[in-house]
């Protein structure tokens, strides 16, 4: 089960507050997994501020997206081609 939510930050509509655990890193880049009709897609974000409980990010969001906040490690593994059937 994956729980997801994206919420606008208080000040600027182009920045969004997400749970810190919702982000994954790949080298210097940060991503969140946005839910689509066919699953989840890794979407790049720019981290504006990062605190223990949440981060403020900017990215190409409309504002009604649903992002994964649980099961993110499994999504990252699948995205990177780890696991699966041999």
SVG drawing of the C-alpha trace seen along z (x, -y; Angstrom):
<svg xmlns="http://www.w3.org/2000/svg" viewBox="-6 -34 32 50">
<polyline fill="none" stroke="black" stroke-width="0.4" points="0.0,0.0 1.3,-3.5 0.0,-6.6 0.5,-9.8 0.0,-13.5 1.4,-16.8 0.5,-20.1 1.5,-23.7 3.9,-25.5 2.6,-28.6 4.3,-31.3 4.8,-30.5 2.5,-28.4 5.5,-27.2 7.0,-25.5 5.6,-22.4 6.0,-20.9 6.5,-17.1 7.5,-14.6 11.2,-14.2 10.8,-10.4 9.0,-11.0 12.2,-12.1 14.9,-9.9 18.4,-10.9 20.2,-9.7 23.6,-11.3 23.1,-15.0 19.6,-15.0 16.3,-14.6 13.1,-13.0 9.6,-12.2 7.4,-9.4 4.3,-10.8 1.3,-8.5 0.1,-8.0 -2.6,-5.7 0.1,-3.1 2.0,-3.3 4.6,-5.9 7.0,-8.0 10.2,-9.5 9.9,-13.2 12.8,-15.6 12.5,-18.2 14.7,-21.0 15.1,-21.0 14.6,-24.6 14.6,-23.7 15.0,-20.4 14.0,-19.8 13.7,-16.4 10.0,-16.0 9.5,-17.7 11.1,-19.4 10.1,-22.4 10.6,-21.5 9.9,-23.0 9.1,-21.1 6.7,-20.8 3.6,-20.2 0.0,-21.3 -0.9,-20.9 -3.2,-17.9 -0.6,-15.2 -0.3,-12.3 3.2,-11.3 4.4,-8.2 5.3,-8.8 5.5,-5.1 7.1,-2.2 9.5,-4.7 12.6,-2.4 10.8,0.3 9.8,-2.2 13.4,-3.5 14.7,0.1 12.3,0.8 13.2,-2.5 16.8,-1.5 16.1,2.0 16.9,3.8 15.0,6.9 12.5,8.7 12.5,12.1 15.7,13.6"/>
</svg>
